[in-house]
Each structure stands twice: as C-alpha cells, then as structure tokens.
Amino acid sequence: MAKRKSPSKAQDKVEETVKTFSLPVPLREDLIVAIENLPRDLSEEEADRIATIIKSFAIKQ
C-alpha cells in the first residue's frame, strides 16, 4: 500500500489563502445538496471536472 506524503508547510499556506464558498443546490423538492469548498475563482475546466465526477454517480432511469 502506498503512503501519502504529508503536504509541506508551504503547501499548507497556499491552501489557506484560497478563498472558497459553499453552494446550496436545491436538487429535489425535499432535498438541498451542499457543495463545499469551491474556490471563488473556479475555472470552467474545474467545473467540468466536478460535473463529470457527479455524473458518474447518476443512475440511468
């Protein structure tokens, strides 16, 4: 099993400076999904990556 390396202190400082927000998404009449820690400067490429991951969990009806 591969071990993950701990992030360096420099990486911690970079992550702390990223401004993020939470996005409540009314999905169904009785369900609101919260997407957390989205960067305020989210790019289209990053948004597409997130959308692709979410689509992979969908059940075809």
Jmol script that loads the backbone (N, CA, C; Angstrom):
load data "model"
ATOM      1  N   MET A   1       0.846  -1.171   0.000  1.00  0.00           N
ATOM      2  CA  MET A   1       0.000   0.000   0.000  1.00  0.00           C
ATOM      3  C   MET A   1       0.895   1.239   0.000  1.00  0.00           C
ATOM      4  N   ALA A   2       0.630   2.170  -0.888  1.00  0.00           N
ATOM      5  CA  ALA A   2       1.433   3.388  -0.979  1.00  0.00           C
ATOM      6  C   ALA A   2       1.041   4.358   0.122  1.00  0.00           C
ATOM      7  N   LYS A   3       2.029   5.021   0.655  1.00  0.00           N
ATOM      8  CA  LYS A   3       1.773   6.021   1.685  1.00  0.00           C
ATOM      9  C   LYS A   3       1.702   7.393   1.037  1.00  0.00           C
ATOM     10  N   ARG A   4       0.787   8.197   1.519  1.00  0.00           N
ATOM     11  CA  ARG A   4       0.691   9.567   1.038  1.00  0.00           C
ATOM     12  C   ARG A   4       1.675  10.427   1.805  1.00  0.00           C
ATOM     13  N   LYS A   5       2.319  11.307   1.086  1.00  0.00           N
ATOM     14  CA  LYS A   5       3.225  12.236   1.742  1.00  0.00           C
ATOM     15  C   LYS A   5       2.412  13.363   2.357  1.00  0.00           C
ATOM     16  N   SER A   6       2.825  13.796   3.518  1.00  0.00           N
ATOM     17  CA  SER A   6       2.180  14.946   4.146  1.00  0.00           C
ATOM     18  C   SER A   6       2.534  16.196   3.363  1.00  0.00           C
ATOM     19  N   PRO A   7       1.568  17.101   3.200  1.00  0.00           N
ATOM     20  CA  PRO A   7       1.886  18.326   2.479  1.00  0.00           C
ATOM     21  C   PRO A   7       2.904  19.150   3.263  1.00  0.00           C
ATOM     22  N   SER A   8       3.733  19.853   2.533  1.00  0.00           N
ATOM     23  CA  SER A   8       4.731  20.693   3.191  1.00  0.00           C
ATOM     24  C   SER A   8       4.058  21.913   3.799  1.00  0.00           C
ATOM     25  N   LYS A   9       4.774  22.600   4.648  1.00  0.00           N
ATOM     26  CA  LYS A   9       4.234  23.813   5.277  1.00  0.00           C
ATOM     27  C   LYS A   9       3.912  24.866   4.219  1.00  0.00           C
ATOM     28  N   ALA A  10       4.731  24.944   3.168  1.00  0.00           N
ATOM     29  CA  ALA A  10       4.472  25.912   2.094  1.00  0.00           C
ATOM     30  C   ALA A  10       3.143  25.610   1.416  1.00  0.00           C
ATOM     31  N   GLN A  11       2.849  24.329   1.182  1.00  0.00           N
ATOM     32  CA  GLN A  11       1.573  23.953   0.564  1.00  0.00           C
ATOM     33  C   GLN A  11       0.415  24.303   1.484  1.00  0.00           C
ATOM     34  N   ASP A  12       0.570  24.110   2.795  1.00  0.00           N
ATOM     35  CA  ASP A  12      -0.478  24.468   3.748  1.00  0.00           C
ATOM     36  C   ASP A  12      -0.820  25.947   3.637  1.00  0.00           C
ATOM     37  N   LYS A  13       0.199  26.788   3.534  1.00  0.00           N
ATOM     38  CA  LYS A  13      -0.024  28.227   3.455  1.00  0.00           C
ATOM     39  C   LYS A  13      -0.744  28.599   2.171  1.00  0.00           C
ATOM     40  N   VAL A  14      -0.428  27.944   1.063  1.00  0.00           N
ATOM     41  CA  VAL A  14      -1.105  28.213  -0.203  1.00  0.00           C
ATOM     42  C   VAL A  14      -2.570  27.843  -0.087  1.00  0.00           C
ATOM     43  N   GLU A  15      -2.865  26.678   0.490  1.00  0.00           N
ATOM     44  CA  GLU A  15      -4.245  26.231   0.629  1.00  0.00           C
ATOM     45  C   GLU A  15      -5.041  27.167   1.526  1.00  0.00           C
ATOM     46  N   GLU A  16      -4.419  27.727   2.541  1.00  0.00           N
ATOM     47  CA  GLU A  16      -5.113  28.621   3.454  1.00  0.00           C
ATOM     48  C   GLU A  16      -5.511  29.928   2.778  1.00  0.00           C
ATOM     49  N   THR A  17      -4.806  30.323   1.726  1.00  0.00           N
ATOM     50  CA  THR A  17      -5.104  31.590   1.076  1.00  0.00           C
ATOM     51  C   THR A  17      -6.167  31.460  -0.013  1.00  0.00           C
ATOM     52  N   VAL A  18      -6.575  30.255  -0.352  1.00  0.00           N
ATOM     53  CA  VAL A  18      -7.601  30.054  -1.372  1.00  0.00           C
ATOM     54  C   VAL A  18      -8.961  30.415  -0.778  1.00  0.00           C
ATOM     55  N   LYS A  19      -9.633  31.358  -1.393  1.00  0.00           N
ATOM     56  CA  LYS A  19     -10.956  31.761  -0.918  1.00  0.00           C
ATOM     57  C   LYS A  19     -11.989  30.816  -1.521  1.00  0.00           C
ATOM     58  N   THR A  20     -12.836  30.259  -0.658  1.00  0.00           N
ATOM     59  CA  THR A  20     -13.822  29.277  -1.100  1.00  0.00           C
ATOM     60  C   THR A  20     -15.222  29.696  -0.664  1.00  0.00           C
ATOM     61  N   PHE A  21     -16.205  28.983  -1.194  1.00  0.00           N
ATOM     62  CA  PHE A  21     -17.591  29.218  -0.794  1.00  0.00           C
ATOM     63  C   PHE A  21     -18.360  27.909  -0.824  1.00  0.00           C
ATOM     64  N   SER A  22     -19.521  27.916  -0.169  1.00  0.00           N
ATOM     65  CA  SER A  22     -20.432  26.768  -0.171  1.00  0.00           C
ATOM     66  C   SER A  22     -21.577  27.092  -1.118  1.00  0.00           C
ATOM     67  N   LEU A  23     -22.027  26.083  -1.839  1.00  0.00           N
ATOM     68  CA  LEU A  23     -23.097  26.280  -2.810  1.00  0.00           C
ATOM     69  C   LEU A  23     -24.258  25.341  -2.494  1.00  0.00           C
ATOM     70  N   PRO A  24     -25.367  25.869  -1.953  1.00  0.00           N
ATOM     71  CA  PRO A  24     -26.539  25.023  -1.750  1.00  0.00           C
ATOM     72  C   PRO A  24     -27.268  24.838  -3.088  1.00  0.00           C
ATOM     73  N   VAL A  25     -27.562  23.595  -3.419  1.00  0.00           N
ATOM     74  CA  VAL A  25     -28.227  23.288  -4.690  1.00  0.00           C
ATOM     75  C   VAL A  25     -29.560  22.607  -4.391  1.00  0.00           C
ATOM     76  N   PRO A  26     -30.697  23.286  -4.642  1.00  0.00           N
ATOM     77  CA  PRO A  26     -31.991  22.626  -4.463  1.00  0.00           C
ATOM     78  C   PRO A  26     -32.135  21.542  -5.536  1.00  0.00           C
ATOM     79  N   LEU A  27     -31.997  20.285  -5.117  1.00  0.00           N
ATOM     80  CA  LEU A  27     -31.976  19.184  -6.074  1.00  0.00           C
ATOM     81  C   LEU A  27     -33.370  18.608  -6.298  1.00  0.00           C
ATOM     82  N   ARG A  28     -34.070  18.426  -5.216  1.00  0.00           N
ATOM     83  CA  ARG A  28     -35.448  17.910  -5.258  1.00  0.00           C
ATOM     84  C   ARG A  28     -36.289  18.764  -4.331  1.00  0.00           C
ATOM     85  N   GLU A  29     -37.592  18.527  -4.358  1.00  0.00           N
ATOM     86  CA  GLU A  29     -38.496  19.318  -3.526  1.00  0.00           C
ATOM     87  C   GLU A  29     -38.105  19.276  -2.048  1.00  0.00           C
ATOM     88  N   ASP A  30     -37.616  18.123  -1.594  1.00  0.00           N
ATOM     89  CA  ASP A  30     -37.296  17.960  -0.171  1.00  0.00           C
ATOM     90  C   ASP A  30     -35.806  17.752   0.088  1.00  0.00           C
ATOM     91  N   LEU A  31     -34.953  18.163  -0.846  1.00  0.00           N
ATOM     92  CA  LEU A  31     -33.524  17.900  -0.696  1.00  0.00           C
ATOM     93  C   LEU A  31     -32.680  19.039  -1.264  1.00  0.00           C
ATOM     94  N   ILE A  32     -31.835  19.577  -0.400  1.00  0.00           N
ATOM     95  CA  ILE A  32     -30.861  20.576  -0.831  1.00  0.00           C
ATOM     96  C   ILE A  32     -29.482  19.975  -0.613  1.00  0.00           C
ATOM     97  N   VAL A  33     -28.690  19.915  -1.676  1.00  0.00           N
ATOM     98  CA  VAL A  33     -27.333  19.377  -1.616  1.00  0.00           C
ATOM     99  C   VAL A  33     -26.377  20.553  -1.439  1.00  0.00           C
ATOM    100  N   ALA A  34     -25.414  20.406  -0.541  1.00  0.00           N
ATOM    101  CA  ALA A  34     -24.420  21.460  -0.336  1.00  0.00           C
ATOM    102  C   ALA A  34     -23.091  21.033  -0.945  1.00  0.00           C
ATOM    103  N   ILE A  35     -22.582  21.831  -1.846  1.00  0.00           N
ATOM    104  CA  ILE A  35     -21.251  21.607  -2.405  1.00  0.00           C
ATOM    105  C   ILE A  35     -20.325  22.567  -1.661  1.00  0.00           C
ATOM    106  N   GLU A  36     -19.325  22.013  -0.998  1.00  0.00           N
ATOM    107  CA  GLU A  36     -18.466  22.789  -0.101  1.00  0.00           C
ATOM    108  C   GLU A  36     -17.100  23.060  -0.710  1.00  0.00           C
ATOM    109  N   ASN A  37     -16.488  24.110  -0.235  1.00  0.00           N
ATOM    110  CA  ASN A  37     -15.091  24.448  -0.541  1.00  0.00           C
ATOM    111  C   ASN A  37     -14.803  24.678  -2.020  1.00  0.00           C
ATOM    112  N   LEU A  38     -15.753  25.218  -2.744  1.00  0.00           N
ATOM    113  CA  LEU A  38     -15.486  25.588  -4.135  1.00  0.00           C
ATOM    114  C   LEU A  38     -14.638  26.854  -4.141  1.00  0.00           C
ATOM    115  N   PRO A  39     -13.588  26.885  -4.936  1.00  0.00           N
ATOM    116  CA  PRO A  39     -12.786  28.108  -4.986  1.00  0.00           C
ATOM    117  C   PRO A  39     -13.573  29.231  -5.666  1.00  0.00           C
ATOM    118  N   ARG A  40     -13.421  30.430  -5.150  1.00  0.00           N
ATOM    119  CA  ARG A  40     -14.134  31.577  -5.731  1.00  0.00           C
ATOM    120  C   ARG A  40     -13.694  31.852  -7.163  1.00  0.00           C
ATOM    121  N   ASP A  41     -12.502  31.411  -7.514  1.00  0.00           N
ATOM    122  CA  ASP A  41     -12.011  31.609  -8.882  1.00  0.00           C
ATOM    123  C   ASP A  41     -12.088  30.311  -9.692  1.00  0.00           C
ATOM    124  N   LEU A  42     -13.146  29.530  -9.459  1.00  0.00           N
ATOM    125  CA  LEU A  42     -13.363  28.250 -10.140  1.00  0.00           C
ATOM    126  C   LEU A  42     -13.319  28.438 -11.658  1.00  0.00           C
ATOM    127  N   SER A  43     -12.502  27.649 -12.324  1.00  0.00           N
ATOM    128  CA  SER A  43     -12.400  27.747 -13.785  1.00  0.00           C
ATOM    129  C   SER A  43     -13.439  26.833 -14.443  1.00  0.00           C
ATOM    130  N   GLU A  44     -13.687  27.053 -15.719  1.00  0.00           N
ATOM    131  CA  GLU A  44     -14.615  26.188 -16.451  1.00  0.00           C
ATOM    132  C   GLU A  44     -14.092  24.761 -16.486  1.00  0.00           C
ATOM    133  N   GLU A  45     -12.788  24.596 -16.635  1.00  0.00           N
ATOM    134  CA  GLU A  45     -12.192  23.258 -16.656  1.00  0.00           C
ATOM    135  C   GLU A  45     -12.431  22.537 -15.324  1.00  0.00           C
ATOM    136  N   GLU A  46     -12.258  23.241 -14.221  1.00  0.00           N
ATOM    137  CA  GLU A  46     -12.501  22.640 -12.905  1.00  0.00           C
ATOM    138  C   GLU A  46     -13.982  22.308 -12.729  1.00  0.00           C
ATOM    139  N   ALA A  47     -14.854  23.202 -13.175  1.00  0.00           N
ATOM    140  CA  ALA A  47     -16.292  22.959 -13.086  1.00  0.00           C
ATOM    141  C   ALA A  47     -16.682  21.733 -13.911  1.00  0.00           C
ATOM    142  N   ASP A  48     -16.100  21.597 -15.092  1.00  0.00           N
ATOM    143  CA  ASP A  48     -16.364  20.424 -15.932  1.00  0.00           C
ATOM    144  C   ASP A  48     -15.903  19.144 -15.242  1.00  0.00           C
ATOM    145  N   ARG A  49     -14.741  19.196 -14.586  1.00  0.00           N
ATOM    146  CA  ARG A  49     -14.233  18.022 -13.868  1.00  0.00           C
ATOM    147  C   ARG A  49     -15.184  17.616 -12.752  1.00  0.00           C
ATOM    148  N   ILE A  50     -15.674  18.593 -12.005  1.00  0.00           N
ATOM    149  CA  ILE A  50     -16.620  18.306 -10.922  1.00  0.00           C
ATOM    150  C   ILE A  50     -17.906  17.720 -11.498  1.00  0.00           C
ATOM    151  N   ALA A  51     -18.407  18.311 -12.571  1.00  0.00           N
ATOM    152  CA  ALA A  51     -19.639  17.824 -13.200  1.00  0.00           C
ATOM    153  C   ALA A  51     -19.481  16.388 -13.684  1.00  0.00           C
ATOM    154  N   THR A  52     -18.332  16.062 -14.255  1.00  0.00           N
ATOM    155  CA  THR A  52     -18.075  14.702 -14.737  1.00  0.00           C
ATOM    156  C   THR A  52     -18.090  13.706 -13.583  1.00  0.00           C
ATOM    157  N   ILE A  53     -17.489  14.085 -12.466  1.00  0.00           N
ATOM    158  CA  ILE A  53     -17.473  13.197 -11.297  1.00  0.00           C
ATOM    159  C   ILE A  53     -18.889  12.978 -10.785  1.00  0.00           C
ATOM    160  N   ILE A  54     -19.666  14.034 -10.681  1.00  0.00           N
ATOM    161  CA  ILE A  54     -21.046  13.903 -10.200  1.00  0.00           C
ATOM    162  C   ILE A  54     -21.867  13.048 -11.162  1.00  0.00           C
ATOM    163  N   LYS A  55     -21.707  13.255 -12.465  1.00  0.00           N
ATOM    164  CA  LYS A  55     -22.444  12.460 -13.458  1.00  0.00           C
ATOM    165  C   LYS A  55     -22.123  10.975 -13.345  1.00  0.00           C
ATOM    166  N   SER A  56     -20.914  10.646 -12.926  1.00  0.00           N
ATOM    167  CA  SER A  56     -20.531   9.233 -12.823  1.00  0.00           C
ATOM    168  C   SER A  56     -21.327   8.495 -11.749  1.00  0.00           C
ATOM    169  N   PHE A  57     -21.952   9.218 -10.837  1.00  0.00           N
ATOM    170  CA  PHE A  57     -22.745   8.594  -9.777  1.00  0.00           C
ATOM    171  C   PHE A  57     -24.225   8.477 -10.140  1.00  0.00           C
ATOM    172  N   ALA A  58     -24.630   9.059 -11.250  1.00  0.00           N
ATOM    173  CA  ALA A  58     -26.043   9.054 -11.636  1.00  0.00           C
ATOM    174  C   ALA A  58     -26.498   7.659 -12.053  1.00  0.00           C
ATOM    175  N   ILE A  59     -27.741   7.357 -11.720  1.00  0.00           N
ATOM    176  CA  ILE A  59     -28.363   6.085 -12.092  1.00  0.00           C
ATOM    177  C   ILE A  59     -29.281   6.354 -13.279  1.00  0.00           C
ATOM    178  N   LYS A  60     -29.081   5.595 -14.358  1.00  0.00           N
ATOM    179  CA  LYS A  60     -29.944   5.766 -15.529  1.00  0.00           C
ATOM    180  C   LYS A  60     -31.334   5.251 -15.201  1.00  0.00           C
ATOM    181  N   GLN A  61     -32.330   6.032 -15.597  1.00  0.00           N
ATOM    182  CA  GLN A  61     -33.716   5.636 -15.306  1.00  0.00           C
ATOM    183  C   GLN A  61     -34.439   5.282 -16.576  1.00  0.00           C
TER     184      GLN A  61
END
end "model"
wireframe off; spacefill off
backbone 0.3
color backbone group
